[in-house]
C-alpha cells in the first residue's frame, strides 16, 4: 500500500534553498525555468521541525560524527575500567570510513580535541549503549582478543589503514607494508619523512618521535609517503624502501613495543562486536541510511521525496541593498550588496511505502505484540510526517524574507495498487494567473485534471483526502462537445487540516500492514 502526499504551496519572495552561487535553486521542466527546492533540503526541514521532533521523541535517530565521544560517555556507566576508555574511544574513530578524501580532510580543522569518525553516522538512540554492552561482554568472554583490540600498535595500524583508504596510493604492496610497520614508522622514522631530496624546507612533524602516535600522525605519514612515491631521485627511492621495512634489531630495542600479533579468536571477536547494529527508529525507516561501516546496517528508505518544482515559470529577481555606517558622515553607503530571490507556487510530492515502513519499524521476525506496537508507531509517525511536510519551511534566507507560508492545498492518496505517481507533469505547461490574478486556482485545476487522467487511463484507484484553504473541491473539467465545460469533483475539501489527517489515518488497514 502507498501513501502519497501532494502539496501546493505558494511562497512569498525569498531564497529558500540556494545553489553554490547563492542564487535560488532552479531546474528546467517542460522547457521552462522553474523554481526548485532540493529533496535533501525538504527532508532536513521535516526531520528538524519542532512538532516532528516533539511528537516522535525517543523514536528518532541522530546524524553525527561524534560516535567515539558518545561511546566515551556510555563507557562511564559501564563496568569497563577507566584506564581502557581512551583506547576504546580511539579505536571507534575508525568505525566508519570517509566517502572521499575531501570529507576526510575536514577532520584536520577540528580544534576541540574531540574524537570523530570520518563519515557521518545515522545513529539509533540505542546504538551506543548496545555497542558498549557488546564490548563489555566480549571483554569477559574473549579476554585475549579484547586485549588485542585495545593494543596501541593494533589501534594505530587501524588508523593507518583508514588514512590510506582515504588517500591516493594505489600500490597495494606498499600500503600493506606501511600498515604492518606503522608503529615503527610513527615512533622512529617520521623525522626521515620530514624532508626529501630536492625539498627546500623541513616539514613539521606532528607530535614528534617518542610520543603516542595519533590520527593526525597517520594522515601526515600517508601524505608524505604519497609525495615520496612520486619522486624519481635515487635517494628518495632508497628512502621509500627503507621506510616500509620491518624494524631492525636496534629499533626493536628502542621500541619495547607491545605485542601486536593477532590472536586466533580475534576474527570472531570482531564479528560479534561489529555485528551490524540494526535500526527501527522512525526517521531512519523513512529516509534510509547508507554507511561504509560494517558495524551499521544499511537501511533502504521507505519514503521517496521529490525535488519540489514551481508550477509556474520562475523569474529571478535581484535585491540591491545598502548599509549605512551609523557613526559615519555624508550620504555614501558603507556597504553595497545584492541578493537573488523569487516567488513561486511549489508542487511537493512524497510517496511512502506503508508496508515497508511498518516492516522496518517491526524489526526482523517480530512477535505479534512487537508488530502491533510498530503499527501504532507507524500511524503516529504518518500523522507527524504529513504535518511536518506541510508546516516545515526551508530556512534559507528566512530572517531576511520571512517566507512563512503554509500550503494552500494538500492532497493525500491512499492507494492499494503499488504504483507511485508523481503529478508534476500536470505542470508541463506552466500554470498562469487567472483573470483575477489567482495563480493557485490554475495550479489546482491542473492538478485535479491530470490526476483524473492518470487514474482513468491506468486504472489506479485511490482514496483521496483533500484540504484546500478556500474549501474548493479538487475537480476534473471536461468539455462536452458544443456544451459548456463540465466540472466533476474528485474530492471534497475537508473542513480543516486536522480533519484531513483524521481521514488519512482512518483509511489505513486495521491490524495489518
N, C-alpha and C positions, 0 to 999 in steps of 0.2 A: 504494500500500500504506500502511496505517495501523498505527502502533504506539501502543496505548492503555494508559495506566497508571492503575490504580485502587488507592488506598491507604486502609486503615482504620487510624487512629492515635488511640489514647486518650492524652490529655494530663492529667497531674495538675494540681491547681489552679494557675491562672496567668492572666496577662493578655497573651497572645501578640501581639495586634495591636489597638491602641487606636483609638478614634474621636476626634473633635475635643474631646470632653469627658473623655477619659482612660479611658472605660469600654471593656470588651471589645467588639469589633465584633460585630454581630448582624444577622440577617435573618429575616423571616417566611417560612416554607416549609411548605406543607401546612396552613396556618392556625395553625401553632405557631411560637413563638420559637426560633430556632436560634443556636448559636454560629457565628461566621464568621471566616475568615482571608482577607483580600483576595488576589487573584491577584498584584497588584503586590508584596505582602509575600512571597508564596511564591517568585516569580521572583527577587526580590532575594536571598533567603536561599540559593537554589540558586546564583546567579551568584557569590556571595561565599563559598560553602562551601570549606573548605580543600582537600578532595580534588578538587573540580571545578577549582579554580584550579591545583593542582599537576599533575594528570593531563593538563590541556589547556594547560599553559603554552606561550606562543608562538602559541596559536590563539584567544586571547580578546581582545575589544575593551576600550576604556576610555571611560566616560561622564565628560565633563569640560567645563568652560567655559574651560579653560586652553590651548586650541589656540594662541593667539598666543604664549604663553610656551614652549610645546613647539616652535613654529617658531623662536623665538629660539635655543634650544639647538641645533637642527639647522642653523641658519644658520652657527654657529661651525665646523661641519665642512664647509661649502660653499666655493665659490670666490667668492661674493658678498662684496665689501668690507665691512669692519666699519661704515663710516660710513653704510651704507644699511640696516643692520639695524633700527634704531629705526623708520624709516619703514615698513618691511615689516610689523613687528610691529603697528604702529598700524593699518595697513590690514586686518590679519587680525581685528581686533576686530569688523569689520562683516560677517564671512563668514557669520554666522547671525543671523537676526533673532529678537527675543524674541516669544513667542507672545502675550503680553499686556503691558499697561503695568505691572501689578503685578510680573511677573517681571523686567522691565527695571529697575524702581526698586530692586531688591535690590542692583544693582551699586553704588549710591551708598554702601552700607555698607562697601565694600571699603577697607581701610586698609593693605594690604600692598604697594601700588604695582604689583601685577601686572596685566597687561592680560588682559581676559577677553571672551569672546563673551556676548551677552545670553542665548543659549539653550544648554542642554546639548547637546553633540555626542557621538554614539557613534562613537568612532574605531577603525578597524582599526590594528594596530600599524605598518603601513607607510604610513599616510596622510600623516603629517607629512613623512616622507622623500620621498615621491612629490611632494608639493606644492612643496617647496623645489627638488627636481630639475627640475620643470617651470619654475619661476620662473628658475632659473639658465640653463636652455636658452633661454627667451624673452628673457632679458637679452642674449644673444649674437645671436639671430636677429631680434629686433624691438626695437632699442635705443630708438627714439623712443617707442614705446608703453610700454616699460618705464619710461622717464623720466617719462612722464605718470602712470603707476601710482604712482611714488614722490613725485610733486609734492605738496607740503603743502597747496596750495589744493584740488586734487582730493581729497586724503585727507580734508580737513575737510568738504568737500562731501558725501562719503560718510557721515561721522559725523553730519552734519546730516540727511541722508536717513534714516538709521536712527532717529535721535531723533524725527523727525517721524512715521515709521511707527509708532513706539511710543506716540506722543501721541494727542491727540483732535481736532486740527484737521481739518476736512473741507472746507476751501476749497482746491481743487487749485491754483488760480492763485496764491494766497498762498504755499502750500507750495513751488511751483516757483520763485517769486521769492526765497524765503528760502534755498533750496538754491543757486540761481545766485549770490546775493550773500552767501553765508555768510561768506566770508573778510573782506570789508569790515565786516560786522556785528560779527564777533568782534574784529577789530583796532581799530576806531574808534568803534563805535556802542553797545557794551554798556553804557557808563555812562548812556546815554539811556534804557535799559530798566530801570535800577535803581529809578526812582521815577516813577509815573504821576500824572496829575492826579487828585486825590482820595485818594491814599495818604498816610499819615502818616509812614512811615519809609522810608528808602532801603535797598534790599536790597544785601547784599554781592555783589560781582562776582567770580566765580571767576577767578583768575589775574590779572585786570586787563588794561587795554588795553596793547598793545605786547608782550605775552607770546605764546608759541606757543599757538594755540588747541587745546583738548583736548576729549576726550569729555564731560567734566563741563561745559565751556563750552557745547557743543552742546545738552545736555539743559537747561541753565539758560535758554538763549535760547529754546528751544521752550516751556518753561513760562511764561516772561514774555510771549512773543508770544501764547500761548493766552489768558492773562489780559487782555492788551491788546485782543485781538479781541472780548472780551466787554463792553468798556466803551463807554458811549454818549457820553461827554463829547467835545466838538468837538476840543479839544486832543489828546485821545488818538486820535481818528480820524485827525487830521493826522499824529501821530507814527507810527501804523501804516503810513500811506502812505510816509512818509519812510524808515522803517526798511528797507523792502523794495526801495528804488530801487537802481539801479546806482551805482557810485562816481562822484562828480563829479571835476572836474579837480584841485582841491587834495587830495582824498582819494587820488587815484591817485598823486600825487607823494609823499605820506606813505607809502603802502604799498610802492612799489617792488616790487610783488608778482611772484612767478614766473609765467611764462606758464602758463595753465591751459586753453588751447584743446585740445580732444580731437583727436589725430591720426587720420587716416583709417583706419589699420590697428588702432585700439585695440579695436574690437569683436571682431576675430579674435584679438587678444592675450587678451582676457578670456575668450573662448570656449575657447581652448586651456588657459588657466590654470585655469579653473573647470569643465573637463570633469568630470562627476560622478565622484568617487572611489568606485569600487566596493569591495565588501567580500565576502570569503569566509571570515571567521572564524566559529567555532562559535556563540558566544553571539548575535552579530548575526543569523546564519542562523536560530537557534532563536527568538529573541524579537523580531526585526524592528527596524527603525529608521525613525522619522519625523522629518524635519527640514525647516525652512523655507528652508534654504540650497540654492541650485542647485549648489553645489560638492560636495554629498554625495548619493549615490544613496539614494532611499527603498527600504527593504527590507521586504517582507511577511513576517511571522513564519511559520515552518513549524510552530511548536508553539503549540497552544491550551492555555491554563491556566484552569481554573475557580476561582472563589472556593470555598474549602473550606467546607463546612457540617457541622454536627453531625448525626449520625444520631439523636440523642436530643433531647428538648426541653431547652432551656437554662434554667438557673436562675441568675440573677445573685446573687452574694453580696458582702458588704462586709467588708473587713478594717479594723477600727478599731484604731489603734495609737497609742502614746505614746512620747515620748523623754524621758529624764531627764537633767538637767544634772549631770554627774559632780562638779562643784565646788559645786553648789547645796545648800541645806539644806531640810529638810522633805520632804514626800511628794508635793508638787504636780508635775505634768508640765510640762516646759519646752516641749513641743510636742505637739499632738494632731492626728491626721490620719486619713483614711480612703481606702482604695483598693478598687476593684471587681475581682472576679475570677470565674472559673468553672472548671468541669472538664467536658470533653466528649469524646466519641468522634467524630473528624472523618473525613469522606469526602473524599478528594482525587482529582481527575481531571485527566489530561493526555492530549492527542491530538497525535501527531507525524505529519505528512505526510512519510513517508520519501522519496518521490520528489522532492518539493520541497526537502527538506533536502539531499539529495545534489546536486541540480542547483545549488543556491546555493553549496555548497562547491566545486563543479567550475568555476564561472565560466561565462561565455558562450563558446560554441563551443570546448569543451575538447578537447585532444588525448587520445588513449587513455590515455597514462601519467598525465595530469592527472586524468582521471576515475577511474582505478584508485586513485590516491592519495587522492582525495576520498572514495571509498567506504570505504577503510581508516580514514580520519579519522572518517567518519560512524559507523562501528561502534564505534570507541573512544569517541566522544562520546556515543553512545547508552548505553553501559555507565556512563559517568560521570554522565550525566543521571539515570538510574534510581537510581543510588547516592545522588546529591545530593538527589533528590526524597524519598528515604526517610530520609536522615540529617540533612538540613538542618532546623534548628529555628528558627522566628522568635525574634528576640532581645528582644522586648518584655518588660520587667519580669523578665528572665531571672535577674538577680543576686538578686532577692528571692524567686523562685519555683522556680528550677532545674528547669523543666519539660522535662528532657532525656529524653523518652520516645520510643523507636524504634517504628516501625509494628508492629502485631500481625499484619497481613495485607497482602500485596501481590499483586495480580493484574495481569499484563501480557498483553494480547491482540495477536496479530499477525494482521492482517486484510487479505486481498486485496481485498475489497469496500470501497470508499472511502465508508463510511457511519459517520461518527463518532457514538458513542453514549455519552452521559453516563448513568450508572446512578443518579443522585441520586433519581430517582423511586421507587427501591426503599424510600426512607425517608420517603415522603409521610406514612405513618403512623409516627410516631417509634418507634425501637427502644426496647425496655424490658428491664430486667433479668429474667433467668430466675429460677427458684425459688432458685437458689444465688447470685443477685446478679450473674450474668455478663451485662453489657450487650453486650460484644463478641460473644458467641455469637449473640445475636439479630441483631446487625448483619451478621454473616457469613451467617446463614441468609437474611436478607432480600436480601442482595447476590446470593447464589447463585440464589435463587428468581427474582428479577427478571431477572437475566442470561439465564437459561434461557428465560423467557417472551419476551424480546426476540429472542433467537437463533432460537427456533422460529417465532414469529409472523411475523418479517420475513425469515427465511431468510438470516440473516447468520452465515456460518461464521467461526470464529476458532480459531487455535491458542492455547490457554490455558496460560500459565505461572503457577503458583500457589505461594506460600510463606506458611505460617502457623506461628506460633511453637510451637503445641501439635500441629502436624502433622495438624490436622483437614482433611479434604477440603473443597473448595468443592462444594456439593451442591444439588440441587433436591428439595424434599419435595412429593410429590403424593399426595393422598388417593385411595384405590382403592375407591370405593363404601362398602360397610359394613366393608371390611377396614381394618386399621391403615394409617397413612400410610406410604408407600414413599419411601425416600431414594435418589436416584440421583446418584452422584458426577459432577461436571462436570470436575474436575481434581484429581489427587492432589497433596498438598503435597510440594514438593521438600525434600530433607534440610537444605538451608541456603540462605541468601540468595544466596551466590555461585553455587550450583547453578542457581538461578532465572536469574541473569544469563547463565550459560553457555547455558542452553536458549533464551533470547531471541535471543542472537547467532547460535546455530545455526539458528534459524528464518528468518533473513534470507536474501534471494536472494544467490547467489554470482555476482559479476562483473557485475551489472546492478542498477540501482535500480528 
